[in-house]
Amino acid sequence: MAEAARERVLSGMRPSGRLHLGHLHGVLENWKRLQDAYECFFFVADWHALTTDYESPRDIPGNITELATDWLAVGIDPAKATLFIQSDVKEHAELHLLLSMITPVSWLERNPTYKEQQQQIKEKDLSTYGFLGYPVLQAADIIMYKARKVPVGVDQVPHVELTREITRRFNYLYGEVFPVPEALLAEVPKLPGLDGRKMSKSYGNAIFLSDPAETVRAKVAAMVTDVERPRKSDPGDPENRCVAFHLHRLYVPEERRRNIVEECKAARLGCVSCKRELAEAVVRFMEPIWERRNALLADPGRVRTVLAEGTLRAAECARLTMSQVRGTVWNHNAKSD
């Protein structure tokens, strides 16, 4: 009996700079689990990067290689998942165009991210169609591969819901071409940066996957701990007041964490020593990733080959989808609302 086809999953990342521990634990660790259970398509969203960086796109090509290198280094396996570059599959643009014809502007204007980012990113002019309409491109990315699952955190569920609405509208007008995708909720661990805010390149508080061991040690040493514990002789509360303890939960074994909590509350363990131990735990975790990353950097053709082969597989799927879409759109009388 033939093996049943696995459900498809699609996810992507914008090539906007170096990846950090927040990306690793918030996205890539989940991708590693998914690639064993689903037919996964993971793409470099370079057209999406242009929605905010259209004035300075020169860094995007280099960021693509950097991004894919990190994916492979952390264990995303091209034998299990299809890795490709969005802009190399031109069908994405065609489907985006067709979907834009049927998507009401009001749907895009109510997207919570639209106004939030316009307010937060004041240094850039985001009053463009590309920024307003990026959810339409996102919908095209997803349904192009007839993906049934889209891994997201809770805060991104509205984006998937908009894709679902666009998909349902297309199917209503032209026939049941696409499955309506569902959000695949991922538990995203809270990972603050060095200063307690969300880890982000723009905040300058990130530990990058490409940071060498000494840089990691220096950054961990600079992390905020318990601000209400100025001296070692003061009792601390690492579980509730210490920023660095969030990393302990990821990198330090549970039994040792319990000891750290007891020693800190009893003022027997100082923050300097505690962060030194944490830094070594992070370094041990990162060493195999760095080893794989250095091997990839020594053989840059390997990354290019993985992306080229993945793009060919993705393009074949996209050609089949668009052949069906064209036949459906041009040979059906669209229903009126």
Secondary structure, DSSP 4 states (H G I P E B T S, - for coil): -PPPPPPEEEEEE---S--BHHHIIIIIHHHHHHTTTSEEEEEE-HHHHHHHHTT-GGGHHHHHHHHHHHHHHHT--TTTEEEEEGGG-THHHHHHHHHHHHS-HHHHHT-HHHHHHHHH-TTS---SHHHHTHHHHHHHHHHHTT-SEEEE-GGGHHHHHHHHHHHHHHHHHH-S-S---EEEE------B-TTSSBP-GGGT---BTT--HHHHHHHHHTS--BTT--STTS---HHHHBSTHHHHHHHS-HHHHHHHHHHHHTT-S-HHHHHHHHHHHHHHHHHHHHHHHHHHHH-HHHHHHHHHHHHHHHHHHHHHHHHHHHHHHHHSPPPP-
